[in-house]
Amino acid sequence: MNRKRSLARTGTAILAAGLAAGALSACSQNSSAGSSQTGDGTGTINVWAHQGQDSEIAVMQAAVSSFNSSQSKIKVNLRLISSDTYTSTITNTPKDKLPDVMEMDGPTLASYVYNQKLSPLKQYVSASTVSNATDGSTAEGTYNGDLYGLAMYDSGLGLYGNKKLLDAAGVAYPKSAADAWTADQFTTAVKALASKSPAGKSLDVNESSLGNEWATYAFSPLVESAGGGLIKDNKADGTLNSSASVKALTTVQGWKPYVDSNADGNAFPNGRVALAWGGHWNYPTYSKALGSDLVALPLPNFGGGTKTDAGSWTFGISSGTKNGKAAGAFLDALLSDRNVKAMTDANGAPPATKSALAADKLYQPGGALALWGDQLNHACPATAVTPSCIAVYRPVTPGYPTITAKFAGALSAIWGGSDAKTQLDNAAKAIDQAYTDNSNYQ
Amino acid sequence: MSTAPTTARRNAQRTARRIRDYIILTVLALVFIAPIYYLIIGSFKPSQEVLAGFSGFLPTDLSFANYGSVIASLSSDSTGYFYQFMLNSFLISAAIVAGGLIVNSMAAYSFARLRWRGRDRVFVVVILLVIVPFQAVAIPLVYLLAGMRDTLFVQIIPFIANAFSIYLFYTFFLGLPTSIEEAARLDGLGPAGTFFRIVVPISRPVFATVAILTFLSSWGQFLWPSLTTSDPAVRPLPLEMSVFSGQSPVDWGSVFAFGTLLVLPILVVFLAFQRFFVQSVAGSAVKG
């Protein structure tokens, strides 16, 4: 799947959309709230989804085609919109113009709820569909106690290692989450591997995307692991710029001399570096290039246990639908094992339904990405990040576009050599100002 | 006796200067041509060879596969059709160019030749608008034109009146000899008749320049259609580029093929109006 690019590209879109939504939130809040209608469960409904890879498109089109041909009461019109413009498109579409069912990037869900563009799902989808959703899918789709989104798939994040290069450098690597490198161990490993590399590089961190959503997705887990975080009780000051956060990103900054800029995208598959910060979407390419030399590793443990990020695209029903019953019926069908399996087979993502995840060999014990599957099984509750939990979902808050924009901007500057404390102080101040300006998005 | 060596030395110096100039011009030409050459060659090469360093410039393993992939990826009701996006872009750009030429030239003529109360102040305001970036007014416009969302109309209307185009016309009209217009008026033509029957025919260079510049900017529109359209039936071509650049791993061959298809119409338009464009640029020192 195109999660990496999605993260990179939609970061900009999220920011732009967020600014637009933020600037006009007063307008939205003052307008009459959209109220979905159940309808009679027949007729035509519109569905919007992002245009991912060809294989994903084929699965989505087949799912719609299958649904349309399986019954005669409901006809689904599918519209695919390119990933890079998807978030800005739905953000800037008035709620009465949105489709009955729409896909959205998970972290943006709360902002759509805040802008009254989504309808709670439980009144329309079946109880079995809800209960079959993984905890992560439910956590990502829940805001203010109501479920607004359900996903076909989740995402997996960690380190990829080249076993051959690791062994050649004599670097021992972790076999489980509990065994994750500490920050010092990881830095030592990076240096040791770099010393064996002709170019003196050993790590790919997808450097070109550090100013985008990728920054938050990939590196906020280190801040969480260090005991810091992005926001707590609607306040970033004291959390985002805590000494733990500053120390964590200062450590990240120190890796830069050993990072390959990876302009051609082939640093890891071509063996120029032994380690790559990446996600499940890299697996098809990396496994093809490295075969049995590919190992999936946890992210470094910065003190509070290894942490990773999670979450992906999710589906919701718009507040303007006049046919919620039909929309719910379509979502029930879309989230069936058959469709979820077809989609995750196509994009390599971890399924976001319990039954499909249990049957997915890639993420089950013995599978190549079993370690990352295990990470998702240990999702952190929204209320607290504990040493025993691993997968931390990004904050479900309407202010997320601001949070991720400021965090990414700070990380990008830190990576460029700026002082971490100064950058995180500035980011925290800007985030808190946005919350103040919007009455904490209440 | 001393003139022969002096002439020879001057000839040698002239030749050396010419060689130096040609070297500089050749390097500059290569700098400007290289990206276009790379784009076109890359569009015919397998994706994995496009970014393979200097060999990416070599015309090896060429095929039309990337073009087939681009067309195939945009060939269903749910994704929209390539030809539809291309047609939309043509319609939008043509309407903006046509409308812009009429509206902006008339406005400029009014500022340059007609006398009316407040003319100079209004002109200053119009010129000031040149420095306002479109991004600054995009969001208010989205809501002002919300009722026209998902139409071709909404992608045309905001771009017809253009302060920079008015300025270009204005400077050109100021340079026209007034005697021709005065003669026309003596023959009984009013302001409109003078403009359409006398001024327009002798102003082809500036019309060509404005047409090219307007076409360039409207053909490449991305922000505005991304804010105001979601229906593939009305979306323009540039938005769909992200279908290919937003994938992982990026299919660079398709990106380059799409880029080539996107650039070709611009090249055709430029070549068609090149003579007038160069005339106008040379005459008014306008940066294209």
Chai-1 contact restraints between the chains, C-beta under 6 A:
chainA,res_idxA,chainB,res_idxB,connection_type,confidence,min_distance_angstrom,max_distance_angstrom,comment,restraint_id
A,N2,B,Q247,contact,1.0,0.0,6.0,A-B,restraint_1
A,N2,B,S248,contact,1.0,0.0,6.0,A-B,restraint_2
A,K4,B,S248,contact,1.0,0.0,6.0,A-B,restraint_3
A,R5,B,G246,contact,1.0,0.0,6.0,A-B,restraint_4
A,R5,B,Q247,contact,1.0,0.0,6.0,A-B,restraint_5
A,R5,B,S248,contact,1.0,0.0,6.0,A-B,restraint_6
A,R9,B,G246,contact,1.0,0.0,6.0,A-B,restraint_7
A,A20,B,I139,contact,1.0,0.0,6.0,A-B,restraint_8
A,A23,B,I139,contact,1.0,0.0,6.0,A-B,restraint_9
A,Q51,B,V243,contact,1.0,0.0,6.0,A-B,restraint_10
A,Q53,B,Q247,contact,1.0,0.0,6.0,A-B,restraint_11
A,Q61,B,S78,contact,1.0,0.0,6.0,A-B,restraint_12
A,L78,B,S78,contact,1.0,0.0,6.0,A-B,restraint_13
A,R79,B,S78,contact,1.0,0.0,6.0,A-B,restraint_14
A,L80,B,S78,contact,1.0,0.0,6.0,A-B,restraint_15
A,L80,B,T79,contact,1.0,0.0,6.0,A-B,restraint_16
A,S82,B,S242,contact,1.0,0.0,6.0,A-B,restraint_17
A,S82,B,V243,contact,1.0,0.0,6.0,A-B,restraint_18
A,S83,B,G246,contact,1.0,0.0,6.0,A-B,restraint_19
A,D84,B,S242,contact,1.0,0.0,6.0,A-B,restraint_20
A,D84,B,G246,contact,1.0,0.0,6.0,A-B,restraint_21
A,T85,B,S226,contact,1.0,0.0,6.0,A-B,restraint_22
A,T85,B,L239,contact,1.0,0.0,6.0,A-B,restraint_23
A,T85,B,S242,contact,1.0,0.0,6.0,A-B,restraint_24
A,S88,B,S226,contact,1.0,0.0,6.0,A-B,restraint_25
A,T89,B,S230,contact,1.0,0.0,6.0,A-B,restraint_26
A,N92,B,V142,contact,1.0,0.0,6.0,A-B,restraint_27
A,N92,B,L227,contact,1.0,0.0,6.0,A-B,restraint_28
A,T93,B,S230,contact,1.0,0.0,6.0,A-B,restraint_29
A,P94,B,A146,contact,1.0,0.0,6.0,A-B,restraint_30
A,D264,B,L51,contact,1.0,0.0,6.0,A-B,restraint_31
A,W281,B,S248,contact,1.0,0.0,6.0,A-B,restraint_32
A,T285,B,P249,contact,1.0,0.0,6.0,A-B,restraint_33
